[in-house]
Amino acid sequence: MTTISLPEQKKLIHKLQIFKIQGKDKRGCTILRIIGKLFPARVVSVEAVNKYLQEKIYPSLEQRQFSIVYLHTEVNRAENFPGIAALRSICDAMPEIVKNHLSAVYFLHPSLQSRLFLALFGRLIFTGGVYWKLNYVTRLEFLWEHVKRKEIEMPEFVYDHEEELDDYRPMMDYGMEGDHPRVYIDSTVEPAVSMYSMRCIA
């Protein structure tokens, strides 16, 4: 439950750097990096998020193509998930001019739960064509095929998670997921990447 004022909530969002415009992808699109693990869902309201985005983020994206890099690494549903209605509200509040400039959404380290959730509710939440721009990226090495690695900061816990994946080597991290029978291939980038379009689970 929210217990701090709206201005304080916006300050917290800024301090945590949950949303940060940083670097470019290999198409030349500006990157909006979003760190899911840092989102304080219990203390930050949808109103605060929307106002912060409207004041600090969207004005910088209205006149240029951009991509979103969403880090789902170590997200805890109880702590970081704002709810279906909140996600829908945030997406609906995105100005049309900004949606039109969105090139792609790279969803790093998706969990099984997140894939199932988006299979059920993705179209409901991500309106205005956003859903069809959403792509899974299972490993950092595949993200670097699309994003200039020297231009975007990654939290240390992302690299720690990569090391854990190296230790366990689950099949799902190497393009062998049964619920995604087709690989998404971006014809503008070579070589073909191990990344999955949300269309595969539609």
Residue pairs with C-beta under 8 A, 6 or more apart in sequence:
1 42
2 9
2 42
2 43
2 44
2 45
3 43
4 12
4 43
6 45
6 47
6 48
6 51
9 43
9 44
9 45
9 48
10 48
10 51
10 52
10 55
12 40
12 43
12 44
13 19
13 44
13 48
13 49
13 52
14 52
14 56
16 35
16 38
16 39
16 40
17 35
17 38
18 34
18 35
18 38
18 39
19 32
19 33
19 34
19 52
19 53
19 56
19 57
20 32
20 33
20 153
21 30
21 31
21 32
21 33
21 57
21 60
21 61
21 66
22 31
22 33
22 151
22 152
22 153
23 30
23 31
23 33
23 147
23 148
23 150
23 151
23 152
24 30
24 31
24 147
24 148
24 151
25 31
25 67
25 103
25 104
25 146
25 147
25 148
26 145
26 146
26 147
26 148
26 189
27 65
27 67
27 103
27 146
27 188
27 189
28 65
29 64
29 65
29 66
29 67
29 103
29 104
30 60
30 61
30 64
30 65
30 66
30 67
31 66
31 67
31 68
31 69
31 147
31 151
31 152
32 57
32 61
32 66
32 67
32 68
32 69
33 68
33 69
33 71
33 152
33 153
34 68
34 69
34 70
34 71
35 71
35 155
36 70
36 71
36 72
36 73
36 75
36 80
37 71
37 73
37 74
37 75
37 76
37 80
37 155
37 157
38 80
39 80
39 82
40 79
40 80
41 79
41 80
41 81
41 82
41 83
41 86
42 79
44 82
46 82
46 85
46 86
46 89
46 90
49 82
49 86
49 90
50 89
50 90
50 93
53 90
53 93
53 94
54 93
58 94
58 95
58 98
61 98
61 101
62 95
62 97
62 98
62 101
63 101
64 101
65 101
65 102
65 103
66 101
66 102
66 103
67 102
67 103
67 104
67 105
67 106
67 146
67 147
68 102
68 104
68 105
68 106
69 106
69 108
69 143
69 147
69 152
70 105
70 106
70 107
70 108
71 108
71 109
71 154
71 155
71 158
72 107
72 108
72 109
72 110
72 111
72 114
73 108
73 109
73 155
73 157
73 158
73 161
74 157
74 161
75 81
75 111
75 114
77 113
82 90
84 121
84 124
84 125
87 125
88 124
88 125
88 127
91 125
91 126
91 127
91 128
91 130
92 127
94 128
94 130
96 128
99 128
99 129
99 130
102 130
102 133
103 133
104 133
104 135
104 146
105 130
105 133
105 134
105 135
106 135
106 137
106 143
106 146
106 147
106 195
107 114
107 134
107 135
107 136
107 137
108 137
108 140
108 143
108 158
109 137
109 138
109 158
109 161
110 136
110 138
112 172
115 136
115 179
115 201
118 125
118 134
118 198
118 201
119 201
119 202
122 131
122 134
122 198
123 131
123 202
125 131
126 134
131 198
132 197
132 198
132 199
134 197
134 198
135 184
135 195
135 196
135 197
135 198
136 180
136 195
136 196
136 197
136 198
137 143
137 146
137 193
137 195
138 172
138 173
138 174
138 175
138 194
138 195
138 196
139 162
139 165
139 173
139 194
140 154
140 158
140 159
140 162
142 193
142 194
142 195
145 189
145 191
145 193
146 186
146 189
146 193
146 195
165 173
171 177
174 194
175 183
175 194
177 196
179 200
179 201
180 196
180 200
180 201
181 200
182 196
182 197
182 200
183 192
183 193
183 194
183 195
183 196
184 193
184 195
184 196
184 197
184 199
184 200
185 192
185 193
186 192
186 193
186 195
